[in-house]
Amino acid sequence: MKPNTELNLADQNGFRHSITERNQRAYFGRIIRCLCGKGNSFESLPHLCENGTGCSPEILLSRPSDWWNQSRLEDSNILLIGCGAIGNEIAKNLVLLGVKKLTLVDFDKIEIHNLNRSICFNSYARENSQSDYKVDVMKTFLESIDPSVEVNAMRTGVLDHVSKRKNRQKHWPDPALDREALIQLGLKHDLCIVCTDGIAPKAFIAGVLYLVCPIVQTSMNGSGTLAQIRVSLPGTTGCIQCPTLETPVPRHASGEPNWMDFDRQYGANDCKLLAQTSGAASFAHTNSMAASYAVTQAVLILKGWKEFVQTRTWPMNLQLPLWNEVAKPRILFPGGPVSGGNYLEELALEKSQGNEIICFCCRDGYHDGGSLHNRALYLIDNEKKWEAKLWFETIKQIPRLVNHKGFPKPSKDIQFGEK
């Protein structure tokens, strides 16, 4: 680093900030108070006090309008499951934003048809990688953007029912992520982003990690015309597999939920065959929009979730993430609504006659995991063994266990005025 091109100081809330040539744009317009007491607006490095070059910066001031917390973003650790076209865009955007720690999970090797929409699989990354596995090539690419980034590449997948039945894990170089391995991995991360194909792995991840860490999930439909983005805040909102009001769960004549179709797609019904997969069409701009929406949700969660856990209030100057909603931006929709329109679908969180949770993952989670209540107890019992810290201390602090709906969407106005 060149002399005077890095500035280290704390803000009023105690966060430490390292302003560098790479991230200095995130601090443009922030007020830095110098030892002389004068506050100066930051423009670029090197930063000089208006009273003279000999005065040293003392503290980074925090106003309500200064909602962007670069330090919290750079300190975060993100788990990314699925390193295809959307995963490429998500990882690239996160590193450009300043995220320093990423874990990539994917068992696939690069195929020729991946190249038209996967920025991380360029010729430089492929030629300089140790292998042709997606995670290894992505690691090489991300390190070329920012050599300081720490990328943990895992050439494996989650051991959902379909993978287990087909014994897919025997072809994976690294150990498969079963229930306990995935929990331990999730506890080491601030957020999990899921962009893998197939209902089976998404349902398995939802059931296992629902109480462990926040989840953002995104995918495209088979024709590449529609993207879907979901958010799961542990025990607070619905999960990434909850049905919506537009797509309710079928019912038996008795009124009870009929899970046969979901069981078949999830791969949990032994009498059925493979889970359905939703592949993505080869449209680079579609996966870019899906990934950008997902990264925005990830940023909001990284900046607001910890404060919400402590206070049950979302930061007043920070936009809310999706809250019991599914975003379905229509990128291309021939004959349909205006291209680019944003459509939200509301989750169906409870039965019309009672409070039972209507969701395969929220209800049972997975066959060997038990109910939501039992999963919470399992996490609490193993917290010390895993040397992890849960976001909740007792099961009474989990809204989704108390009322089966979770925490209602906060009603708040975003305020950007001065204190």
HELIX and SHEET records of a PDB file:
HELIX    1   1 GLN A   24  TYR A   27  5                                   4    
HELIX    2   2 GLN A   70  ASP A   75  1                                   6    
HELIX    3   3 ALA A   85  LEU A   97  1                                  13    
HELIX    4   4 ILE A  112  ASN A  114  5                                   3    
HELIX    5   5 ILE A  119  PHE A  121  5                                   3    
HELIX    6   6 SER A  123  ASN A  128  1                                   6    
HELIX    7   7 LYS A  134  ILE A  145  1                                  12    
HELIX    8   8 HIS A  161  LYS A  166  1                                   6    
HELIX    9   9 ARG A  168  HIS A  171  5                                   4    
HELIX   10  10 ARG A  179  LEU A  187  1                                   9    
HELIX   11  11 ILE A  199  LEU A  209  1                                  11    
HELIX   12  12 MET A  260  TYR A  266  1                                   7    
HELIX   13  13 ALA A  284  THR A  311  1                                  28    
HELIX   14  14 PHE A  360  ARG A  363  1                                   4    
HELIX   15  15 LEU A  372  TRP A  386  1                                  15    
HELIX   16  16 ILE A  395  GLN A  397  5                                   3    
HELIX   17  17 PRO A  399  VAL A  402  1                                   4    
SHEET    1   A 2 LEU A   7  ALA A  10  0                                        
SHEET    2   A 2 ARG A  16  ILE A  19 -1                                        
SHEET    1   B 3 GLY A  39  SER A  41  0                                        
SHEET    2   B 3 ILE A  31  CYS A  34 -1                                        
SHEET    3   B 3 PRO A  57  LEU A  60 -1                                        
SHEET    1   C 8 GLU A 150  MET A 154  0                                        
SHEET    2   C 8 LYS A 101  VAL A 105  1                                        
SHEET    3   C 8 ASN A  77  ILE A  81  1                                        
SHEET    4   C 8 LEU A 191  VAL A 194  1                                        
SHEET    5   C 8 ILE A 215  MET A 220  1                                        
SHEET    6   C 8 ALA A 227  SER A 232 -1                                        
SHEET    7   C 8 GLU A 325  ALA A 327 -1                                        
SHEET    8   C 8 LEU A 344  GLU A 346 -1                                        
END                                                                             
